[in-house]
Amino acid sequence: MPNKKFKSEEKKVINEIEEFSFNKEGNRLLKYSIESLLEEIDPERKGYVSTTRFFKLIFLVHKKLQEKNINIGLPYFWYLYGPVCIEKKLPEGDYVKRKGSYLPTKHKKEPSKKVEKKIQRTIEKISHDYKGTKTDEIVDNVYQKYAPYEFQLNFRKFRGILNVKEMDVAMEFAGKENRNKILIEKLDQMLHSFPEEDFREIYNQFLQWENVMRYLADKGFNTEEKKFMKDFSDKFWELFCKLLRIKKYSKIDKYIIKKWKNSFKQKDFEEYKFDIQKFKNKFYTEMYKPRNEFKSERKTYKKTVYEEFINP
């Protein structure tokens, strides 16, 4: 299920972009693609195509058409829930956004050109494939097919496991011990897949987070510690995605990217370091309790976590 805090943050970023003055993209193919997609999936104009659903479906259209050497020029960046379109850069056409949903305003014209026919066939295929599919499942599919980094997939799987309710752990994972083992496997995968070269600025912060998650998963965690793990993971994911949007984008003006870069250096990163103090204090005062009966790795954890987390 979508994280309300993440949805609020994503909406905030979209609104910040809207404050800039854009000229509408005069991209005929993008205009045709949007109109055709909305007409195909909402011909009766019910208005049930949410912003998130629209963003993901038009992104899928964009990627599928790229495979056919057709570039519709979709303006987007990768963020908390995958690709986000810059709405104010979308071309004006026979569609409207109303109460958070996109819907067509006129019946589309039949495709008259060869490229339009290819677009239409692609849209019909995507509409058929995702008919009746929940938006969350579409988001997962976009990640599976197009996430720029394997790390994103591994992190989402890790966070998804933490989201499973305690009453369902026995059914989903055959018990807490097996669940915790899977969490550790995911942490191993994240260690190997973290894009250190592209995200060197936050590599130490990743190691701090990973060490704490590994310690708690290895020793077992209670309900309060589970909430701590989720909150800490959300905080790190926000930091990662604020850097991600600078790394992976298309058709976005340079001054927006420059603004995001400055914000990351001067604000976002500093706020993260400040906020992380409460996690640090809670972990070391309430959770980190090395004992003799713990595995021998505890000594390694103690040394590594201290060096990376308390005294980096």
N, C-alpha and C positions, 0 to 999 in steps of 0.2 A: 504493500500500500504506500502511496506517496507520503513523504514526510512533510507535514504542514509547514515546518520551519523552512525546509528547502523550497517549497512552492512559493512561500513569501519572499525568500531571497531571490528566486528566479524572476518573479514578477517585479521586484524592485529593480533588478538589472535591466529588464525590458523597459521599464518606465524611465530609467536614467537615459537609455539610448533615445527614447522618444523625445527627450528634451532637446536633442540636436535637430538642426534643420536639414532635411534631406530633400533632394529632388527625386521624384518617383522614377524608379528604373523603367526605361522605355523598352523593356525586354518583351518582345511579342510572344516568344515561346514560353516564357515564364507565366505571362498573363493567360495564355491559352491553357497551360497546364493546370493552373489554379482553378480556372473556371470549369474545366472539364472534370477535374477531380471532385470538386464540390457537387457538381451536377450528377456525377456518377454515384456518389455515396449518399447524397441527400436530395434526390430529385423532387421530393414533395416539400422541401424547404422547412423541415421540422426544427432545424437549428440545434441538432444534437452532436455536431462535430465540434468538440471542445478545442480550445487553443492547443493544448498538448497533443491531442490526437491529430489535428491538422498539421502541426509542425512535423510530427513523425512521418505521416503519410506523404506529405509533399517532399520530405527528405528522401524517402524510399523511391518516389518517382524520379527525383533528381539523380540518385545513384544508379538506378536501373537504366535510365536514359544515357548516362555517361558510358555505360557498358556498350551502348549502341552508337557511341561517338556523337551524342547529342548533348550539348551543354545548355541548360535553360537558365544558368546564371543565378542560382538560388543563393541569397545572402544569409549566412548562418554562422554560428559558432558553437562549439561543444561546451556544455556546462553541466549542471548537477544531474539533470535527467536526460542527457544526450543532446542532440542538436537543437538549437533554438534559433528561429528565424527572426530577422530584424523586420518587424511588421511595417515600419514606416518606409522601408525601401522596397516593399512589394509593389508591383505596378497596379494602378487603378484598373478595375474591370467590373464585370457583372457579378459581383459578390460583395458581401458586407460582413463585418463583425458586429454581432449584437449579443449583449449580455454574456460575453465570454465565449461565444460560439461563432463559427464561420458558416455561412450559408449562401447559396447562389441566389441571384435576384432575377435572372432570366434563363430561359432554356438556351443551351449552347448551340452554336451553329455546327453543322456537320463539317468534319475536317475536309478541307479542299486541297491541301498540299500534302505531298508525300511524307514530309517530316511530321505534320500534324496527325496523320494517320498512324504513324509509329508511336507518337505520344499517346494517342487515344487507346491503342492496343495495350500499351504498357499500363495505363491507368485502369483499364478494364480488368487486366490480370491482377493488379494489386488490390483493387476493390473486391474481386472475387476471393482472393486469398485471405483477406482480413475481414470479410463480412462476418459480423457477430463476434469478432475478437475484442476482448477487453483492452482498453487503452494501456494498462500496465503490461499486458502481454506484448503489445506492439512495441512499447519502449524496450522490453527485454530483447525482442527480436532485432531491433535496430542496433542494440549493443552487441549482440551475438555476431551480426554480420559486418558491422561497420565501425565499431569502437576503434579509435586510432591506436590504443595501447591495450595489450593483453591484461595489464595491471587493473584496468577499469573493470574488466569482467571478474577477475578474482576478488577484487574488493567488494563488488556488488553481491557476489555469492557469499562472502564472509558476513556482510551486513545482513543479508537475507536470512542466514542461519540464526543470527542473534534475534531476528524478529519473530521467530517461531515461538508461540506461547508455550510456557512450561508444561501445560496440560497436554500439549501435542508432541512433546519431545519423544516420549516413548514410542509413539506411532510413527513419527517421521524419521527418527534416528536409532530406534531400538535402545533408547536410554541416554542419560546425560553423559555417561562415560564415552560412548561412541560419538555423541554430538561434539564433545570437546576434542576428541581425536580428529574429527573432520575439520574443526576450526584450526587446529595446529597444522594440518595438511594445507589448508588454504593460506595460512601465514607463510609456510614454506614456499608456496607458489608465488606469493606476493614478493617475497625476498628475491626470488629469481627473475620476476617479471617487472619489478619497479624500473621505470625508464630513467635511470640515474643520469644519463648524459643530457637528456632534455629537461630534467627537473632537479638539477644539481642544487638549486637554491633551497630546496626543502628536503633534501635527502636525509639530513640529520634529524629533522622533525619526523620523517617517516620511521627511522630507526627507533626513535623514542616511543612512538605510538606502538610499533610492532613488538618491542620488548615487553611493554606493559600488557598488551593483549596476550602474548604468549605465556607470560607468567600466570595470568588469571585463568586462561584456558587449560593450562597444564595442571594447576592445583585444584581446579573446580571452582565455580563461583555461585554465589547466592543471588537472590532477586535484586538486591540493591547493587551488587557488583555488576550484574548484567546491565542494569540501567546505566551505570558508570561507563561500561564498555561501549554501549550504544551512543551515549552522549559524546564521549571522547572520539569515537569513530566519525560521528557527524561533523565534529569540529575540524578534524583533519581533512575530511572529504571536501568541506567548504574551501579550505586552504588550497588543496590540490586543484580544485575546479577553477579557482580564481587565477591560477597560473595556466591551467589547461586552455581557457578561452583565449589566452594570448598566443598559445602554441598552435591551436587547431581551429581555423576559421576560413571562411571563403567570402569574397566580395564584400568585405567590411573596410570602411575608410580608415586610412592610416592614423588619422587624429584620434579615432576611437581607441585603436590599439595602443597608441601612445598614452592616452588617458588611463587605460587599464594598467599599463606597465607602471606608470607613476603611482597609481593607487596601490598597486601591490607592494612596491618598495617603501612608500611613505606611510601607508595606512594598514593595509590588510595583513601584512606579515607582522608588523609591530603589534597589532591587536591580537593576533593569534598567540604571540609570545606572552602577552599580558594575560589573556584568558586561560592559557595553559597552566598558569600557576595554581589555580584552584584544583585542577585535576592532579597536579603534582602533589599538592599538600594532602588531598584526600587519599590518594593511593598510598603514600608513605606513612600516613598516620593511622589509616584504618584497614589497609588491605595487605600490604607487604609484610608478611610474617614468616621469615625463613625458620624452619624447624628441622630437627634431625631426621624425622621420618620422611621429609620430602626427598625427592630424588637428588642424586649427587649434583645434578646440573644447577641446583639452587645457588651454589657458590658462584658459578659462572654468571647466573642471572644477576645476582647481587652486585657483582663487580661491573658487569656490562651495563645494567640498567642505571646504576649510579653514575657511571662515567658518561653515558649517553643522555640521561634524563635529568639528573640532579645537577651534574657538573659538566656540561658539554664543552 
